Amino acid sequence: MQRAMKGIAMENNRKAVVDGVCNGRIIAIVRGFPPETCIRLAEAYLAGGIRMVEVTFPQSDPAGWAKTAEAIRTIRERFSGQILAGAGTVLTREQLKMAVDAGAQYMITPSVNTGMIREAVQAGLVAIPGAFTPTEVVAAYEAGASFIKLFPVTALGPGYVKALRAPLSHIPLLAVGGITPDNVAEYIAAGCVGAGVSGVLTRKDWIAEGAWDKIADVARRLVERARPNA
């Protein structure tokens, strides 16, 4: 019975995340901020229509991993039913365990580690690994990833997305790295199902000013322009 209930919970979570990506299309990426700032950012994102927030683990500061987990947990609890919280830059099993314990609903990485992908899926998380080449994209998808984060996508542009999509149209791709309201529509038109966005959503000058309305406005423009045929 417990195994069956766990299986149902895992499938429900997977459906929620997949629907969240396919319908909302934008994942906000938060990196290097304390939990209280992450909460304020999440509020601004939600006001702008973004319902997925990824909080990343700082690889050069293991002491900060606990703060990442705390931010994920707080977002998950504070915005239950409104925001899907995920863990980003998950590179170690320790970070994966911390993400699971914090209630992360999906795991995002900058690279392909098939073992980590399988472990994340077994733990009930949706795996969204980063890849760049056709070989990496296929390997990640075959290991159980629900989406592939094409990173850094702006290094080669929308034309590269179209080229990948020709033989790999069955694999859902996310555009990540340099995405803004000005170019997000190009990547959706090229075949990406959504995008991960950091820089324009985490401007330090706006955060220092408490200009949450400006951040919400950027979030709103991203969501609007990420809609097909926008």
N, CA, C and O of each residue as an XYZ file, in Angstrom:
920
protein
N       0.827     -1.213      0.000
C       0.000      0.000      0.000
C       0.862      1.264      0.000
O       0.614      2.198     -0.763
N       1.892      1.277      0.882
C       2.773      2.440      0.949
C       3.499      2.655     -0.371
O       3.655      3.788     -0.827
N       3.946      1.552     -0.984
C       4.636      1.662     -2.258
C       3.713      2.224     -3.329
O       4.124      3.034     -4.159
N       2.458      1.781     -3.299
C       1.491      2.267     -4.281
C       1.212      3.757     -4.078
O       1.114      4.515     -5.042
N       1.085      4.165     -2.816
C       0.842      5.574     -2.521
C       2.034      6.437     -2.946
O       1.861      7.539     -3.467
N       3.244      5.919     -2.716
C       4.440      6.659     -3.125
C       4.482      6.810     -4.639
O       4.833      7.863     -5.171
N       4.111      5.722     -5.321
C       4.098      5.775     -6.782
C       3.108      6.802     -7.299
O       3.400      7.517     -8.258
N       1.945      6.884     -6.678
C       0.928      7.856     -7.078
C       1.431      9.278     -6.841
O       1.244     10.160     -7.680
N       2.080      9.495     -5.671
C       2.601     10.817     -5.344
C       3.676     11.238     -6.340
O       3.724     12.396     -6.754
N       4.535     10.302     -6.722
C       5.601     10.598     -7.683
C       5.020     10.950     -9.042
O       5.474     11.893     -9.691
N       4.024     10.200     -9.470
C       3.412     10.461    -10.769
C       2.668     11.797    -10.761
O       2.686     12.531    -11.750
N       2.007     12.108     -9.627
C       1.310     13.395     -9.513
C       2.302     14.552     -9.588
O       2.038     15.571    -10.225
N       3.446     14.379     -8.926
C       4.455     15.432     -8.955
C       5.002     15.601    -10.376
O       5.169     16.718    -10.865
N       5.273     14.475    -11.018
C       5.793     14.549    -12.386
C       4.808     15.281    -13.297
O       5.207     16.127    -14.097
N       3.537     14.955    -13.175
C       2.523     15.609    -14.015
C       2.460     17.107    -13.724
O       2.337     17.919    -14.641
N       2.546     17.468    -12.444
C       2.477     18.879    -12.073
C       3.639     19.663    -12.675
O       3.455     20.767    -13.187
N       4.841     19.081    -12.608
C       6.016     19.773    -13.146
C       5.970     19.844    -14.671
O       6.242     20.893    -15.255
N       5.626     18.733    -15.311
C       5.539     18.725    -16.777
C       4.498     19.737    -17.250
O       4.740     20.492    -18.191
N       3.340     19.745    -16.592
C       2.304     20.713    -16.954
C       2.777     22.140    -16.684
O       2.486     23.061    -17.447
N       3.516     22.304    -15.575
C       4.008     23.628    -15.222
C       4.946     24.182    -16.276
O       4.885     25.365    -16.612
N       5.818     23.324    -16.798
C       6.747     23.754    -17.847
C       5.992     24.026    -19.148
O       6.167     25.079    -19.762
N       5.168     23.094    -19.557
C       4.497     23.203    -20.853
C       3.472     24.333    -20.898
O       3.237     24.919    -21.954
N       2.860     24.638    -19.750
C       1.853     25.698    -19.720
C       2.451     27.060    -19.362
O       2.119     28.070    -19.982
N       3.334     27.082    -18.359
C       3.909     28.351    -17.923
C       5.117     28.771    -18.731
O       5.329     29.960    -18.964
N       5.920     27.790    -19.165
C       7.049     27.968    -20.076
C       8.288     28.647    -19.481
O       9.370     28.545    -20.060
N       8.160     29.328    -18.354
C       9.313     30.025    -17.792
C       9.663     29.492    -16.408
O       8.803     29.377    -15.535
N      10.954     29.167    -16.223
C      11.475     28.806    -14.907
C      12.426     29.915    -14.476
O      13.407     30.200    -15.163
N      12.137     30.535    -13.346
C      13.023     31.568    -12.814
C      14.168     30.892    -12.070
O      13.948     29.990    -11.262
N      15.396     31.337    -12.347
C      16.585     30.755    -11.727
C      17.156     31.749    -10.732
O      17.535     32.862    -11.097
N      17.215     31.334     -9.460
C      17.709     32.211     -8.391
C      19.031     31.658     -7.885
O      19.121     30.498     -7.486
N      20.050     32.500     -7.906
C      21.390     32.041     -7.548
C      22.086     33.052     -6.628
O      22.197     34.232     -6.960
N      22.557     32.569     -5.459
C      23.407     33.386     -4.611
C      22.705     34.363     -3.690
O      23.320     35.329     -3.239
N      21.429     34.136     -3.399
C      20.699     35.031     -2.506
C      20.249     34.297     -1.249
O      19.984     33.096     -1.305
N      20.157     34.991     -0.112
C      19.687     34.365      1.123
C      18.210     33.999      1.011
O      17.494     34.550      0.174
N      17.749     33.067      1.854
C      16.363     32.603      1.767
C      15.322     33.720      1.791
O      14.325     33.649      1.072
N      15.543     34.750      2.609
C      14.538     35.811      2.702
C      14.417     36.582      1.384
O      13.325     37.013      1.016
N      15.531     36.756      0.677
C      15.482     37.416     -0.626
C      14.825     36.511     -1.658
O      14.085     36.978     -2.524
N      15.098     35.225     -1.561
C      14.465     34.267     -2.474
C      12.949     34.330     -2.359
O      12.241     34.207     -3.359
N      12.455     34.519     -1.151
C      11.006     34.606     -0.933
C      10.444     35.850     -1.597
O       9.408     35.792     -2.259
N      11.130     36.982     -1.422
C      10.656     38.218     -2.046
C      10.681     38.105     -3.569
O       9.774     38.586     -4.248
N      11.727     37.465     -4.101
C      11.793     37.250     -5.542
C      10.646     36.361     -6.009
O      10.012     36.639     -7.027
N      10.383     35.293     -5.264
C       9.294     34.385     -5.634
C       7.958     35.116     -5.665
O       7.121     34.854     -6.529
N       7.759     36.028     -4.725
C       6.526     36.818     -4.707
C       6.412     37.669     -5.964
O       5.338     37.784     -6.554
N       7.531     38.266     -6.366
C       7.530     39.098     -7.574
C       7.290     38.257     -8.822
O       6.548     38.658     -9.719
N       7.920     37.094     -8.872
C       7.722     36.207    -10.021
C       6.266     35.779    -10.130
O       5.686     35.778    -11.216
N       5.689     35.418     -9.000
C       4.298     34.980     -8.987
C       3.375     36.112     -9.455
O       2.416     35.883    -10.192
N       3.683     37.337     -9.011
C       2.879     38.488     -9.434
C       2.955     38.682    -10.941
O       2.010     39.173    -11.558
N       4.086     38.294    -11.534
C       4.256     38.425    -12.976
C       3.810     37.214    -13.765
O       3.858     37.225    -14.995
N       3.373     36.160    -13.072
C       2.852     34.984    -13.756
C       3.788     33.800    -13.854
O       3.425     32.780    -14.440
N       4.999     33.908    -13.287
C       5.929     32.776    -13.286
C       5.607     31.884    -12.096
O       5.508     32.361    -10.966
N       5.445     30.595    -12.349
C       5.045     29.668    -11.292
C       6.053     28.547    -11.053
O       5.735     27.535    -10.429
N       7.273     28.742    -11.560
C       8.332     27.766    -11.298
C       9.602     28.521    -10.906
O      10.041     29.422    -11.620
N      10.190     28.146     -9.761
C      11.389     28.810     -9.250
C      12.440     27.765     -8.906
O      12.189     26.843     -8.130
N      13.609     27.922     -9.488
C      14.758     27.047     -9.235
C      15.767     27.796     -8.368
O      16.215     28.885     -8.728
N      16.120     27.213     -7.233
C      17.149     27.799     -6.366
C      18.403     26.939     -6.501
O      18.351     25.728     -6.284
N      19.521     27.554     -6.855
C      20.715     26.778     -7.181
C      21.660     26.594     -5.991
O      21.743     27.441     -5.101
N      22.361     25.474     -6.003
C      23.400     25.203     -5.002
C      24.692     25.907     -5.420
O      25.111     25.787     -6.572
N      25.331     26.644     -4.496
C      26.600     27.308     -4.807
C      27.759     26.320     -4.687
O      28.103     25.903     -3.581
N      28.354     25.948     -5.799
C      29.378     24.903     -5.780
C      30.659     25.333     -5.064
O      31.365     24.490     -4.510
N      30.967     26.622     -5.068
C      32.195     27.089     -4.427
C      32.010     27.374     -2.941
O      32.959     27.758     -2.259
N      30.801     27.188     -2.440
C      30.514     27.488     -1.036
C      29.623     26.411     -0.410
O      28.420     26.619     -0.254
N      30.202     25.267     -0.054
C      29.412     24.189      0.554
C      28.653     24.633      1.807
O      27.622     24.057      2.155
N      29.171     25.658      2.475
C      28.478     26.158      3.660
C      27.137     26.785      3.298
O      26.253     26.925      4.143
N      27.002     27.159      2.029
C      25.757     27.773      1.595
C      24.705     26.791      1.114
O      23.591     27.195      0.780
N      25.035     25.520      1.073
C      24.077     24.523      0.600
C      22.835     24.475      1.486
O      21.716     24.322      0.998
N      23.048     24.606      2.786
C      21.915     24.545      3.722
C      20.949     25.706      3.466
O      19.737     25.548      3.610
N      21.486     26.870      3.088
C      20.626     28.013      2.798
C      19.808     27.765      1.534
O      18.651     28.175      1.440
N      20.421     27.092      0.567
C      19.686     26.739     -0.649
C      18.522     25.816     -0.302
O      17.395     26.021     -0.753
N      18.812     24.797      0.505
C      17.767     23.855      0.906
C      16.667     24.569      1.699
O      15.481     24.283      1.537
N      17.084     25.498      2.554
C      16.094     26.246      3.346
C      15.198     27.090      2.440
O      13.987     27.168      2.649
N      15.804     27.718      1.433
C      15.016     28.534      0.510
C      14.020     27.682     -0.269
O      12.869     28.077     -0.459
N      14.467     26.520     -0.716
C      13.570     25.610     -1.448
C      12.405     25.195     -0.557
O      11.247     25.226     -0.974
N      12.725     24.807      0.671
C      11.689     24.365      1.613
C      10.690     25.487      1.891
O       9.481     25.256      1.900
N      11.193     26.693      2.115
C      10.318     27.814      2.444
C       9.422     28.185      1.269
O       8.235     28.456      1.454
N       9.984     28.199      0.061
C       9.169     28.491     -1.125
C       8.095     27.428     -1.307
O       6.941     27.742     -1.601
N       8.478     26.180     -1.131
C       7.520     25.074     -1.297
C       6.365     25.218     -0.305
O       5.205     25.003     -0.655
N       6.698     25.587      0.945
C       5.665     25.691      1.979
C       4.855     26.979      1.842
O       3.631     26.964      1.968
N       5.536     28.083      1.586
C       4.870     29.385      1.521
C       3.952     29.507      0.311
O       2.894     30.132      0.383
N       4.366     28.905     -0.799
C       3.611     29.061     -2.044
C       3.036     27.741     -2.529
O       2.939     27.507     -3.734
N       2.659     26.892     -1.610
C       2.096     25.589     -1.960
C       0.880     25.752     -2.874
O      -0.044     26.508     -2.572
N       0.899     25.027     -3.999
C      -0.203     25.130     -4.941
C      -0.096     26.298     -5.895
O      -0.899     26.428     -6.819
N       0.913     27.167     -5.672
C       1.085     28.331     -6.531
C       2.405     28.302     -7.302
O       2.454     28.653     -8.481
N       3.470     27.881     -6.621
C       4.792     27.828     -7.233
C       5.369     26.429     -7.087
O       5.261     25.816     -6.024
N       5.978     25.924     -8.147
C       6.687     24.652     -8.115
C       8.163     24.957     -7.838
O       8.816     25.660     -8.609
N       8.672     24.424     -6.739
C      10.043     24.728     -6.309
C      11.006     23.631     -6.729
O      10.720     22.444     -6.577
N      12.159     24.045     -7.262
C      13.148     23.067     -7.693
C      14.540     23.424     -7.221
O      14.795     24.547     -6.784
N      15.438     22.459     -7.313
C      16.834     22.645     -6.937
C      17.689     22.711     -8.198
O      17.533     21.890     -9.102
N      18.590     23.686     -8.258
C      19.435     23.839     -9.429
C      20.903     23.596     -9.134
O      21.331     23.624     -7.981
N      21.665     23.358    -10.182
C      23.100     23.052    -10.091
C      23.332     21.922     -9.086
O      24.187     22.021     -8.206
N      22.571     20.871     -9.231
C      22.711     19.689     -8.368
C      23.769     18.784     -8.994
O      23.531     18.168    -10.032
N      24.934     18.709     -8.360
C      26.046     17.964     -8.933
C      26.501     16.786     -8.087
O      27.261     15.943     -8.563
N      26.047     16.714     -6.839
C      26.487     15.636     -5.961
C      25.288     14.928     -5.333
O      24.181     15.464     -5.291
N      25.532     13.727     -4.854
C      24.471     12.973     -4.188
C      24.038     13.655     -2.895
O      22.871     13.587     -2.508
N      24.980     14.309     -2.235
C      24.634     15.043     -1.014
C      23.664     16.175     -1.324
O      22.698     16.390     -0.592
N      23.920     16.895     -2.405
C      23.009     17.968     -2.803
C      21.654     17.410     -3.209
O      20.620     18.001     -2.899
N      21.652     16.278     -3.901
C      20.385     15.657     -4.292
C      19.577     15.273     -3.060
O      18.369     15.505     -3.016
N      20.223     14.694     -2.069
C      19.521     14.310     -0.834
C      18.962     15.544     -0.131
O      17.831     15.529      0.355
N      19.757     16.610     -0.079
C      19.286     17.845      0.546
C      18.084     18.404     -0.196
O      17.148     18.916      0.419
N      18.113     18.306     -1.518
C      16.996     18.792     -2.327
C      15.734     17.987     -2.044
O      14.653     18.548     -1.866
N      15.886     16.669     -2.006
C      14.740     15.793     -1.723
C      14.176     16.087     -0.335
O      12.963     16.212     -0.166
N      15.053     16.196      0.649
C      14.616     16.459      2.026
C      13.923     17.816      2.148
O      13.045     18.000      2.991
N      14.327     18.761      1.300
C      13.742     20.103      1.348
C      12.394     20.173      0.624
O      11.682     21.172      0.718
N      12.054     19.104     -0.096
C      10.781     19.079     -0.807
C      10.847     19.567     -2.236
O       9.819     19.900     -2.826
N      12.060     19.615     -2.810
C      12.185     20.031     -4.210
C      11.365     19.108     -5.103
O      11.303     17.899     -4.881
N      10.744     19.695     -6.107
C       9.891     18.916     -7.008
C      10.595     18.546     -8.310
O      10.135     17.680     -9.055
N      11.698     19.203     -8.567
C      12.487     18.873     -9.757
C      13.946     19.240     -9.502
O      14.258     20.067     -8.646
N      14.827     18.602    -10.268
C      16.263     18.807    -10.152
C      16.791     19.275    -11.493
O      16.509     18.676    -12.530
N      17.568     20.363    -11.460
C      18.160     20.889    -12.689
C      19.672     20.896    -12.533
O      20.198     21.281    -11.489
N      20.364     20.466    -13.581
C      21.822     20.420    -13.541
C      22.391     21.123    -14.772
O      21.674     21.311    -15.754
N      23.669     21.515    -14.738
C      24.280     22.121    -15.912
C      24.908     21.107    -16.857
O      25.410     21.468    -17.921
N      24.880     19.829    -16.461
C      25.580     18.797    -17.235
C      24.811     17.489    -17.195
O      23.790     17.367    -16.519
N      25.326     16.504    -17.941
C      24.685     15.188    -18.005
C      25.434     14.190    -17.130
O      26.590     13.853    -17.388
N      24.748     13.727    -16.092
C      25.251     12.649    -15.247
C      24.122     11.632    -15.180
O      23.179     11.796    -14.406
N      24.215     10.584    -15.988
C      23.089      9.655    -16.107
C      22.748      8.974    -14.786
O      21.582      8.682    -14.521
N      23.761      8.721    -13.954
C      23.494      8.116    -12.655
C      22.659      9.024    -11.777
O      21.723      8.566    -11.121
N      22.989     10.312    -11.758
C      22.243     11.288    -10.964
C      20.827     11.466    -11.500
O      19.880     11.644    -10.734
N      20.694     11.418    -12.817
C      19.354     11.536    -13.402
C      18.472     10.391    -12.905
O      17.342     10.609    -12.469
N      18.999      9.177    -12.976
C      18.220      8.011    -12.544
C      17.886      8.091    -11.052
O      16.769      7.767    -10.649
N      18.839      8.516    -10.245
C      18.602      8.613     -8.802
C      17.548      9.673     -8.493
O      16.714      9.481     -7.609
N      17.584     10.774     -9.210
C      16.595     11.829     -8.993
C      15.191     11.326     -9.324
O      14.246     11.563     -8.572
N      15.064     10.634    -10.448
C      13.767     10.104    -10.858
C      13.268      9.067     -9.851
O      12.087      9.053     -9.505
N      14.158      8.211     -9.389
C      13.786      7.213     -8.391
C      13.334      7.857     -7.089
O      12.499      7.307     -6.371
N      13.894      9.033     -6.789
C      13.534      9.744     -5.567
C      12.239     10.535     -5.714
O      11.744     11.108     -4.744
N      11.694     10.567     -6.926
C      10.422     11.244     -7.149
C      10.522     12.626     -7.745
O       9.508     13.309     -7.891
N      11.738     13.061     -8.097
C      11.917     14.369     -8.704
C      11.879     14.258    -10.227
O      12.205     13.213    -10.790
N      11.485     15.321    -10.870
C      11.614     15.414    -12.322
C      13.036     15.876    -12.604
O      13.498     16.852    -12.013
N      13.737     15.186    -13.499
C      15.123     15.521    -13.823
C      15.184     16.380    -15.079
O      14.607     16.048    -16.115
N      15.908     17.507    -14.955
C      16.085     18.422    -16.086
C      17.578     18.733    -16.190
O      18.031     19.766    -15.697
N      18.342     17.850    -16.825
C      19.786     18.061    -16.938
C      20.156     19.000    -18.080
O      19.408     19.163    -19.044
N      21.321     19.606    -17.946
C      21.814     20.477    -18.995
C      22.631     19.695    -20.002
O      23.415     18.823    -19.627
N      22.454     19.999    -21.272
C      23.192     19.327    -22.338
C      23.444     20.328    -23.463
O      22.829     21.393    -23.506
N      24.353     19.978    -24.372
C      24.697     20.894    -25.457
C      24.749     20.197    -26.813
O      24.340     20.766    -27.825
N      25.251     18.969    -26.829
C      25.407     18.247    -28.094
C      24.272     17.232    -28.283
O      23.600     16.878    -27.314
N      24.053     16.765    -29.506
C      23.040     15.737    -29.740
C      23.283     14.482    -28.900
O      22.333     13.892    -28.385
N      24.535     14.072    -28.758
C      24.860     12.882    -27.964
C      24.446     13.065    -26.514
O      23.869     12.162    -25.909
N      24.744     14.242    -25.952
C      24.374     14.514    -24.559
C      22.861     14.578    -24.391
O      22.317     14.064    -23.414
N      22.191     15.204    -25.336
C      20.732     15.328    -25.270
C      20.077     13.949    -25.245
O      19.209     13.689    -24.411
N      20.482     13.082    -26.140
C      19.902     11.739    -26.221
C      20.238     10.925    -24.971
O      19.368     10.242    -24.431
N      21.478     10.987    -24.507
C      21.887     10.228    -23.319
C      21.080     10.652    -22.100
O      20.647      9.805    -21.318
N      20.878     11.941    -21.935
C      20.117     12.445    -20.788
C      18.658     12.009    -20.858
O      18.072     11.611    -19.851
N      18.081     12.086    -22.039
C      16.673     11.706    -22.205
C      16.480     10.217    -21.968
O      15.516      9.810    -21.320
N      17.383      9.408    -22.484
C      17.271      7.963    -22.305
C      17.491      7.551    -20.854
O      17.036      6.484    -20.440
N      18.182      8.381    -20.078
C      18.404      8.081    -18.662
C      17.188      8.416    -17.806
O      17.132      8.045    -16.634
N      16.208      9.122    -18.392
C      14.988      9.400    -17.651
C      14.622     10.858    -17.486
O      13.660     11.172    -16.784
N      15.361     11.760    -18.111
C      15.046     13.185    -18.005
C      13.723     13.490    -18.701
O      13.428     12.943    -19.763
N      12.933     14.365    -18.091
C      11.666     14.772    -18.700
C      11.859     15.911    -19.693
O      11.136     16.013    -20.684
N      12.840     16.763    -19.417
C      13.202     17.870    -20.303
C      14.717     17.948    -20.344
O      15.396     17.511    -19.415
N      15.237     18.500    -21.414
C      16.671     18.736    -21.515
C      16.902     20.239    -21.567
O      16.349     20.947    -22.409
N      17.727     20.701    -20.651
C      18.099     22.114    -20.597
C      19.239     22.343    -21.583
O      20.371     21.921    -21.346
N      18.932     23.012    -22.686
C      19.950     23.285    -23.698
C      20.750     24.498    -23.241
O      20.266     25.630    -23.262
N      21.994     24.230    -22.825
C      22.788     25.262    -22.150
C      24.249     25.202    -22.558
O      24.830     24.118    -22.612
N      24.854     26.353    -22.847
C      24.278     27.716    -22.934
C      23.720     27.974    -24.332
O      24.472     28.033    -25.305
N      22.436     28.123    -24.423
C      21.759     28.109    -25.718
C      22.102     29.300    -26.601
O      22.176     29.151    -27.821
N      22.316     30.485    -26.016
C      22.563     31.655    -26.848
C      23.955     31.651    -27.476
O      24.263     32.500    -28.313
N      24.790     30.705    -27.077
C      26.114     30.598    -27.687
C      26.011     30.249    -29.169
O      26.862     30.639    -29.968
N      24.954     29.506    -29.531
C      24.775     29.108    -30.932
C      23.476     29.623    -31.546
O      23.337     29.649    -32.769
N      22.524     30.032    -30.705
C      21.324     30.679    -31.205
C      20.188     29.762    -31.606
O      20.323     28.539    -31.555
N      19.043     30.359    -32.013
C      17.850     29.601    -32.389
C      18.097     28.614    -33.525
O      17.450     27.569    -33.587
N      19.017     28.932    -34.414
C      19.299     28.027    -35.522
C      19.795     26.679    -35.040
O      19.505     25.649    -35.648
N      20.541     26.685    -33.948
C      21.035     25.425    -33.396
C      19.879     24.602    -32.836
O      19.850     23.379    -32.976
N      18.933     25.282    -32.203
C      17.750     24.585    -31.687
C      17.004     23.909    -32.826
O      16.620     22.744    -32.718
N      16.800     24.632    -33.909
C      16.089     24.062    -35.068
C      16.836     22.856    -35.625
O      16.223     21.861    -36.011
N      18.163     22.951    -35.662
C      18.962     21.847    -36.195
C      18.837     20.612    -35.310
O      18.734     19.493    -35.813
N      18.844     20.809    -34.002
C      18.686     19.682    -33.072
C      17.287     19.078    -33.168
O      17.116     17.861    -33.109
N      16.314     19.934    -33.314
C      14.933     19.472    -33.340
C      14.635     18.615    -34.566
O      13.728     17.783    -34.531
N      15.371     18.802    -35.626
C      15.091     18.041    -36.852
C      15.130     16.533    -36.598
O      14.160     15.848    -36.925
N      16.219     15.983    -36.024
C      16.242     14.547    -35.757
C      15.725     14.173    -34.369
O      15.441     13.004    -34.108
N      15.599     15.165    -33.472
C      15.264     14.873    -32.078
C      13.987     15.589    -31.632
O      13.906     16.103    -30.516
N      13.010     15.611    -32.508
C      11.776     16.351    -32.221
C      10.967     15.752    -31.072
O      10.073     16.407    -30.538
N      11.276     14.503    -30.685
C      10.539     13.854    -29.600
C      11.064     14.242    -28.225
O      10.461     13.887    -27.212
N      12.181     14.967    -28.173
C      12.799     15.318    -26.889
C      12.506     16.777    -26.558
O      12.897     17.664    -27.317
N      11.824     17.050    -25.436
C      11.479     18.428    -25.059
C      12.719     19.197    -24.595
O      13.452     18.741    -23.717
N      12.940     20.355    -25.191
C      14.106     21.164    -24.886
C      13.710     22.466    -24.193
O      12.675     23.061    -24.492
N      14.565     22.893    -23.255
C      14.413     24.191    -22.608
C      15.605     25.060    -22.988
O      16.742     24.587    -23.004
N      15.353     26.314    -23.291
C      16.422     27.250    -23.626
C      16.917     27.923    -22.350
O      16.134     28.535    -21.623
N      18.203     27.812    -22.080
C      18.764     28.397    -20.853
C      20.117     29.027    -21.158
O      20.934     28.460    -21.884
N      20.337     30.211    -20.591
C      21.616     30.892    -20.757
C      21.479     32.109    -21.653
O      21.559     31.988    -22.876
N      21.274     33.280    -21.064
C      21.157     34.501    -21.855
C      19.762     34.795    -22.370
O      19.608     35.594    -23.294
N      18.743     34.170    -21.799
C      17.366     34.390    -22.253
C      16.800     35.658    -21.615
O      16.956     35.887    -20.416
N      16.138     36.480    -22.440
C      15.526     37.731    -21.993
C      14.149     37.871    -22.649
O      13.793     37.071    -23.515
N      13.378     38.879    -22.243
C      12.103     39.110    -22.928
C      12.280     39.421    -24.416
O      11.359     39.226    -25.208
N      13.456     39.899    -24.786
C      13.690     40.272    -26.177
C      13.973     39.093    -27.104
O      13.779     39.194    -28.316
N      14.434     37.968    -26.534
C      14.774     36.838    -27.424
C      14.030     35.541    -27.108
O      14.155     34.564    -27.847
N      13.257     35.520    -26.018
C      12.624     34.256    -25.622
C      11.700     33.718    -26.708
O      11.638     32.506    -26.916
N      10.981     34.596    -27.401
C      10.042     34.140    -28.435
C      10.760     33.420    -29.570
O      10.208     32.495    -30.166
N      11.997     33.841    -29.877
C      12.764     33.204    -30.945
C      13.056     31.744    -30.613
O      13.018     30.882    -31.490
N      13.345     31.474    -29.347
C      13.678     30.106    -28.947
C      12.438     29.221    -28.845
O      12.502     28.018    -29.095
N      11.314     29.827    -28.477
C      10.058     29.070    -28.484
C       9.686     28.738    -29.925
O       9.275     27.617    -30.225
N       9.831     29.714    -30.809
C       9.516     29.492    -32.222
C      10.441     28.455    -32.846
O      10.049     27.737    -33.766
N      11.675     28.380    -32.340
C      12.644     27.416    -32.877
C      12.353     25.997    -32.417
O      12.889     25.041    -32.977
N      11.498     25.850    -31.386
C      11.122     24.509    -30.947
C      11.288     24.202    -29.481
O      10.954     23.096    -29.054
N      11.797     25.147    -28.678
C      11.902     24.907    -27.236
C      10.515     24.987    -26.601
O       9.690     25.807    -27.005
N      10.262     24.139    -25.613
C       8.963     24.168    -24.938
C       8.913     25.226    -23.862
O       7.833     25.597    -23.402
N      10.088     25.725    -23.449
C      10.142     26.726    -22.400
C      11.556     27.237    -22.239
O      12.435     26.937    -23.048
N      11.773     28.022    -21.174
C      13.091     28.616    -20.959
C      13.362     28.812    -19.477
O      12.449     29.029    -18.680
N      14.638     28.729    -19.130
C      15.083     29.060    -17.786
C      15.736     30.427    -17.842
O      16.544     30.689    -18.733
N      15.399     31.303    -16.903
C      15.862     32.691    -16.956
C      16.414     33.121    -15.604
O      15.795     32.894    -14.565
N      17.586     33.744    -15.634
C      18.205     34.210    -14.406
C      18.468     35.716    -14.428
O      17.759     36.481    -13.774
N      19.489     36.141    -15.181
C      19.999     37.509    -15.118
C      18.971     38.618    -15.044
O      19.005     39.421    -14.111
N      18.051     38.686    -16.007
C      17.089     39.791    -16.036
C      16.058     39.689    -14.920
O      15.333     40.649    -14.659
N      15.985     38.535    -14.260
C      15.033     38.359    -13.153
C      15.690     38.500    -11.786
O      15.020     38.417    -10.756
N      17.001     38.714    -11.782
C      17.709     38.812    -10.496
C      18.671     39.997    -10.490
O      19.782     39.897     -9.969
N      18.247     41.105    -11.062
C      19.100     42.290    -11.090
C      19.374     42.787     -9.668
O      18.447     43.114     -8.927
N      20.633     42.837     -9.304
C      21.003     43.185     -7.931
C      20.638     44.625     -7.581
O      20.313     44.919     -6.431
N      20.689     45.527     -8.566
C      20.324     46.915     -8.260
C      18.852     47.030     -7.917
O      18.482     47.779     -7.013
N      18.002     46.293     -8.632
C      16.571     46.322     -8.320
C      16.288     45.664     -6.979
O      15.445     46.133     -6.216
N      16.988     44.588     -6.698
C      16.793     43.904     -5.416
C      17.218     44.817     -4.272
O      16.534     44.900     -3.252
N      18.345     45.502     -4.443
C      18.828     46.419     -3.405
C      17.836     47.560     -3.173
O      17.660     48.023     -2.046
N      17.190     48.008     -4.253
C      16.211     49.094     -4.156
C      14.857     48.616     -3.635
O      14.015     49.418     -3.231
N      14.660     47.295     -3.650
C      13.343     46.764     -3.312
C      12.352     47.001     -4.429
O      11.149     47.113     -4.191
N      12.866     47.079     -5.671
C      12.013     47.350     -6.831
C      11.379     46.057     -7.337
O      11.614     45.643     -8.473
N      10.589     45.434     -6.501
C       9.977     44.148     -6.825
C       8.989     44.280     -7.979
O       8.768     43.327     -8.727
N       8.390     45.480     -8.121
C       7.448     45.694     -9.217
C       8.140     45.633    -10.576
O       7.551     45.177    -11.557
N       9.395     46.095    -10.634
C      10.145     46.024    -11.889
C      10.456     44.574    -12.248
O      10.389     44.181    -13.413
N      10.791     43.795    -11.240
C      11.071     42.372    -11.474
C       9.797     41.661    -11.913
O       9.825     40.823    -12.814
N       8.681     41.999    -11.274
C       7.397     41.399    -11.658
C       7.044     41.748    -13.103
O       6.473     40.927    -13.822
N       7.385     42.969    -13.526
C       7.084     43.387    -14.893
C       7.907     42.590    -15.907
O       7.393     42.201    -16.956
N       9.187     42.345    -15.594
C      10.016     41.524    -16.476
C       9.451     40.112    -16.556
O       9.387     39.516    -17.631
N       9.039     39.582    -15.397
C       8.443     38.245    -15.367
C       7.207     38.190    -16.257
O       6.999     37.229    -16.998
N       6.408     39.215    -16.170
C       5.176     39.270    -16.974
C       5.492     39.290    -18.469
O       4.834     38.606    -19.254
N       6.489     40.065    -18.859
C       6.858     40.140    -20.280
C       7.435     38.825    -20.780
O       7.196     38.426    -21.919
N       8.192     38.157    -19.926
C       8.733     36.853    -20.314
C       7.614     35.853    -20.558
O       7.617     35.137    -21.560
N       6.659     35.807    -19.641
C       5.543     34.859    -19.768
C       4.737     35.153    -21.021
O       4.368     34.239    -21.758
N       4.463     36.439    -21.264
C       3.657     36.817    -22.425
C       4.361     36.472    -23.731
O       3.733     35.980    -24.668
N       5.656     36.727    -23.792
C       6.394     36.533    -25.045
C       6.794     35.079    -25.270
O       7.188     34.697    -26.372
N       6.690     34.271    -24.214
C       7.013     32.849    -24.363
C       5.827     32.053    -24.888
O       5.958     30.873    -25.211
N       4.666     32.704    -24.972
C       3.507     32.016    -25.527
C       3.695     31.841    -27.034
O       4.141     32.767    -27.712
N       3.360     30.665    -27.561
C       3.475     30.460    -29.020
C       2.673     31.523    -29.777
O       1.562     31.885    -29.389
N       3.266     32.005    -30.858
C       2.618     33.018    -31.694
C       2.355     34.328    -30.981
O       1.461     35.090    -31.347
N       3.175     34.578    -29.929
C       2.981     35.830    -29.176
C       3.381     37.033    -30.024
O       3.288     38.171    -29.564
